[in-house]
Amino acid sequence: MESKNKIALVTGGSRGLGKDMALSLAKKGIDVILTYNTNKSEAENVVNAITSMGLKAQALQFDANNIKGLDGFLKAVTETLKSKWNTDKIDFLINNAGVGATVLIAQVTEELFDNLLNIHYKGVYFLTQKALPMMNDNGSVVFISSGTTRFCVPGYSVYSSLKGAVEIFCKYVAKEYGSRGIRSNIVAPGAIETDFNNAAIRNNPQMKGFLASQTALGRVGNADDIGSVVAFLCTDDAKWVNGQRIEVSGGMFL
């Protein structure tokens, strides 16, 4: 029996923002394939939470830094789609997987640069390129960027530059795939209290207090502030939202 539900592929869906994105999509009645890099048990917990809602979900291992592994990963996606959903297509791609690094320009090494480049731009570019032929028409691609493409935080020069590149790429996806009804948008979180970047905000009350004071709504963000916006972009409520950067920051540095 072929699945009647639409299917989203969420990279980095085992914890933090990606976990909430996966759960928020499920709340909209969307089945989910989510990826993890190392934390399989956390990913399975998310799968169980989604299946307990009466939806289908599957966790697959994916290393965003391994560009040569993309074809093998997408083969696993195809096999999962056939065995679990009796289809060969997805409807939504959420490019969320990422790592944080706060390194001042003077300390950036080529190794660090290449690692972030692969994870945050090259891998995102080629995963999207290879996944688009596997997408149904009238689907949606969501890229996760950062508030730091609008305001500067010392130490984020590489990370934010790559997110800026993704923001440009997002518009090109919207332009080149609009004829298929596929929409492409950016969600740019502000400061969020998760375990991202070694829980930099959670572990530093002084930084957290400063960021809260610089946010119009008076607090830093939580993971569940973001997922609902990503899920919205994968519904018909957002059918005319395309090529946009939506900052979800509570009004930081206004």
Residue, then its C-alpha position, 0 to 999 in steps of 0.5 A: m500500500e503506497s503511503k498517502n502521507k507526504i515524506a520529508l528528509v531531515t538531515g541532522g534530525s536526532r537532537g536540537l533544532g533538527k529533532d524539533m523540526a522532525l517532530s513539528l513536521a510529524k505534527k502536520g501529518i508528514d512522515v519523516i526520514l531523519t539522519y544522524n551522524t553518530n548518535k543512533s539511539e537519540a535518532e531512534n528516540v525521535v523515530n519512536a516519538i513520531t511512530s507513536m503519533g501514528l506516522k512513519a519514520q526512519a533514521l539513517q546514518f549520514d556524515a555531512n562531511n563525507i561528500k564521496g558518501l552522498d551517492g551511497f546515502l541517497k541509495a539508502v534513502t531510495e531503498t528505505l522509500k521502497s521498503k517502508w513507503n512503496t515509493d521512490k520520491i520524497d516531498f520535502l528536503i530540510n538541510n539542517a545538519g551542521v556543526g558549530a565552531t567559534v574561531l577568530i580569523a587569525q586562528v582559522t586553519e585550512e583543515l577547519f575551513d575545509n571541514l566547515l565548507n564540506i558540511h555547510y556548503k559543498g555537502v548541502y549543495f550536492l545533496t540538494q542537487k542529487a535529491l531534487p530529481m527524487m522529489n515530487d513536484n510541488g515540494s519544498v526545500v528548506f535550508i537552515s542558515s543563521g542570524t549571523t549572516r545579518f549581524c556579525v559575531p566574532g569567531y563566526s567568519v567561516y561559518s557565516s560566510l558559508k551560510g551566506a553562500v547557502e542563502i544565495f544558492c537557495k534563491y537559485v534553487a527557487k529560480e531553477y526548480g520553480s517550473r516544477g512547483i518546488r519552493s526553496n526558502i531559508v530559515a535563519p535562527g538567532a541565538i538558540e539554547t541547545d547543545f550546538n557548538n558545545a552548548a556555547i549559550r547554555n553553558n555561558p550565563q553571561m553570554k545568554g543574558f547579553l543575548a537575551s538583552q539584545t533580543a526584542l522578546g527578551r530571551v534566547g530561543n529554544a529548539d521548539d521556536i524553530g521547528s514550527v516555522v520549518a514545518f509551516l514552509c512544508t504546508d500549503d499555508a506557505k504555497w506562495v512563499n518562495g526564495q525568502r530568508i525568514e529570520v526566526s530570532g525573536g528580534m535580535f539586534l534590531 
